[in-house]
């Protein structure tokens, strides 16, 4: 995120490079940077003659170079944005010769999503000297809640830890999807608002009571009645609650309880750092560790492996989704 801020700050100051190569597995920041170029580098009057958007599937590297060599009309720069540039991956190294001596009045932006340049080859090395190479790396799941919080803080909103987890659980680690939902909430909520699970349930349709977070909390507290209600709801709504996702989340939860048991220092900050969780949720792991001995947790983790295998069709030809969800509950309640 710091490199993104620097690129944006440089554009604002007019300190731009002739080539920006935006690559990597996480498309969100690639879109953010290219959109900022599109909206802010040129004035509205300049855009008509000096701004081009090309698509990798429709052009060749030679076509792009030809466009880049043109001179701007009545403007300091011309902007050429190449979207879906990953479609040119087989021939992208042909750009190296142009990169050695780029047109200084052209700002060439490549959106090379889901792939990366070979850092051993000439193009990457040349781009690093004359331009900017930005690699957009995916965040780990446990990093997303902090990312959500920072994005909202920048727009004068806040969010509760549980609300962040709900978004991550249902939207995954796709920053673009998460940001879209956050923007919807910002449209209806006044600045300074705090986003809560209730607001998410009301406006996005994610249940604050029937979700994997509440399930793992119920199991950790050995509240099996509540856990059964959630499992029953999941069984009736298998599309929204795939059994393999639930199994994976519970596997991670109980694996972290194992780690908790092995810690000599149960200070909140140390536990949060070691387990990779928000300090707000440390108490849930402490409660679960108190309710389940290490041997029990080991047994649950092993049983969850078995359920996961059955969910993938290994030795469970007749097992339906409801059976698998109930088996998860049984394994967790027995713990051995």
Secondary structure as UniProt FT lines:
FT   HELIX           2..13
FT   STRAND          19..24
FT   HELIX           27..40
FT   HELIX           44..50
FT   STRAND          51..55
FT   TURN            56..58
FT   HELIX           61..68
FT   STRAND          78..83
FT   HELIX           85..88
FT   TURN            89..91
FT   HELIX           92..94
FT   HELIX           95..100
FT   TURN            104..105
FT   STRAND          106..113
FT   TURN            119..120
FT   HELIX           122..130
FT   STRAND          132..135
FT   HELIX           141..153
FT   TURN            154..156
FT   STRAND          158..159
FT   HELIX           161..171
FT   TURN            172..173
FT   HELIX           175..188
FT   TURN            191..192
FT   STRAND          194..195
FT   HELIX           197..204
FT   HELIX           212..220
FT   TURN            221..222
FT   HELIX           224..236
FT   TURN            237..240
FT   HELIX           243..262
FT   HELIX           268..275
FT   HELIX           279..281
FT   HELIX           282..291
FT   HELIX           294..311
FT   TURN            312..313
FT   TURN            317..318
FT   HELIX           321..334
//
